[in-house]
Amino acid sequence: MPGSSESSRLERLMEVWGEEDRELRELRRRRVDQEYLASLPLKLQEAVKLYMETGDVRLAQELSGLPLDEFVEVLRRARVWAG
């Protein structure tokens, strides 16, 4: 079947990406400074947690209400930014 090989490659690629996402999520969870996270206003806590779970910096930044550079600084201080 001609499409079968292509489909298999795409499935394998999706598996690899999924595994990388899981590894990065676990790394962010382990590295977070819980004290700093708890000291943040609730809205920022939720934005940082969203980033930790999804890795979607733009969505989390929009939720935070901060400009991107300020939100990235919050992520750095929380020890979850790897960029």
N, C-alpha and C positions, 0 to 999 in steps of 0.2 A: 504494500500500500504506500503510495508516494508521500502522503501527508503524515504517515505514522512516525517516520524518523524525525521530522520537524516537530511534531507533537511531543515526542519523547524528550527532545532537547529542551523544549520550552518547559515541560514539567520538571525536568531536572534543574533548570535555571531557577524556577519558582521555589523549588525545595531549598536550593542554596541560599537564595535571598531570604527566605523565611528563617532559615537557621541563623544567618547573619543578624537579622532583626532581633531574634530571640537573644543571641549573645550580647548584642549592644544594649538591649533593654536590661538584661541582668547586670551588666557592667554599670550602667547608670544607677540602678537600684542599690548596688553594693557600695558605690562611691559617694553617694549623696551625704552631705553634712546635715544630719537630722536636726541638730540644734539650730542651725541657720535656717533651715526650711521652716521649722516651727516658729521662728521669730518673724517670718514674713506675714504681711496681711493675707487674709484668706484667699483673696482673688489671685495674688501672686503664687501662693502655695499651690492652688489648683492648676495654674498655668505651668508651673515647674513640674508637677506630677504628670500633667498631660504630655509634656515634652519627654519625661522619663519613660512613659509608656509607649509613645508613638514615634518619638524622634522627629516629629514635625515641628520644627522651630517656628515657622511662619504662623501656623495655626495657634500654637501656644503663645507666641508673642502677641497676636491679635487679641487673644483672651486676656492677656495681662494688661492691655491698655498702654503699655510702655512702647517707646520707640525701639526699634530692633537693637541698636547698640546698647541701650540700657538693659534690655531684657537679657542679652547675651552676657552682660556683666553679672546680672543676678545668677544666671546659670553657672558662670565661672565661680562665683562665690559659694554656690551650693555644691560645687565640685562635680557637676554632671555634664558640663560642656566639654566636648572633645574636639571641637573645631579648631 
